[in-house]
Amino acid sequence: MPFTSQRDELAKLSPISFKSYEVPTSGFKSASVLALLYVKNDDWKLLFIERSSKYPGDKHAGQISFPGGQKEKNESDWECALRETFEEVGIPSKDVNHISPLTPLYISVSNFLVHPYLGYLDSPPNFKIQPSEVEQTLEVSISRLLNNDNLLIGDVFGGGRTIKNVPYFDLEGKILWGATSMMTAEILSLIRLSQSN
């Protein structure tokens, strides 16, 4: 059965009650992430990073995510996404073409309201990884993400606990789950929509 809205796509990949992602009225921190599309070897890719596991206090250490981080004073959400992407993986802001904002998500475990953006590059990036923040980059084929055989359900460890029956993408042994998988599901729904038109 097709999903009727972007909200449905997000809820499909939610590891906990989707209501937990609703934005509180105050008291949260703001962050932005950037999902980047580009063609490499005649194949559309979506860029992810594996976050550094060097900081035990980081509730998202070692997880697969999009480049991004906490918003600084006097910058817009889009500017934050561009700056953090440059700092983490070395992609110059001038190379990023804006496509669209995605649905903001509140991450209760770290108290961040995350503003995701979708962009694209005219050519494959040359990475300059910040090793204190990023273990590695993952260039994942859109075709792999669109293949439902790579969408599984299992137990994952996150936020200091094991969460049962979590929907996730299998990225050749790497687990893409939680907020980033929800954002990815929204991107894939936009791609399917564009392909049907």
ZIJOHU-V187141 format. One record per helix or strand. SS is the DSSP state (h for helix, s for strand). FROM is the first residue (numbers start at 1). TO is the last residue. If there is no record, write none. Layout:
ss/from/to
SS/FROM/TO
SS/FROM/TO
This chain:
ss/from/to
h/6/12
h/18/21
s/29/40
s/43/51
s/64/65
s/67/70
h/77/89
h/93/95
s/96/101
s/105/107
s/112/121
s/134/141
h/142/146
h/148/150
s/151/158
s/161/171
s/174/176
h/178/196
